[in-house]
Amino acid sequence: MSQETDIRAIIWDLGGVLVRTEDFHPREQLAASFGMTRADLETLVFSGNSGSRAQNGEIDVTQHWENIREVLKLSPQEISAFQDTFWSGDRLDTALVDYIRSLRSSYRTALLSNAFSDLRRAVEEVWHIQDAFDKIIISAEVGMTKPDQRIYQLALERIGAEPQEAVFIDDFTWNIDGARKAGLHTIHFQNPDQARADLEQLLDNHKPAGI
């Protein structure tokens, strides 16, 4: 019976995994003030025309929020307050980040996020979590987004691993599907305890011979 390939790298998504919206009331109230549903508001910010272009690096985050301001007919002061309220229910899972830090003694770790051009500043200056990762790959910086298989291949190149040597963790099934098609092991994140348990089981079955 052939030996399983060692896993050498663990690649993490950010939004919905390390940073999660724990309180939806601010977004729901914000959406209601514009006669929208929360889903409509989140689509406008994340995956509308402007949001998609911002995540793909076609426009920077400043232009994206200016586009949102124009759509919602807000003043410059109001769009700043809008952003504060929109993000106010989000929380960084510091325990999960500490767990990732603990993995670095045995595995290479990476962050792979579909995000705007200001994410790196948040990682380094707001959350101070850059030390948990060997590499940070942000869609707006590289001009491609998950589930495009090229972004998984880029992440593998930067972290120095073959697809079968890496595991990717994300909360969106289509991103998981994209990673699986690119040859990576995958874990669909549903909650921290489940993700850690699934990862520990996978790692136990694919112990590295040495890094």
Summary of the structure (lengths in Angstrom):
residues: 211
radius of gyration: 18.1
end to end distance: 24.0
largest distance: 66.3
contacts: 644
relative contact order: 0.19
helix: 53%
strand: 14%
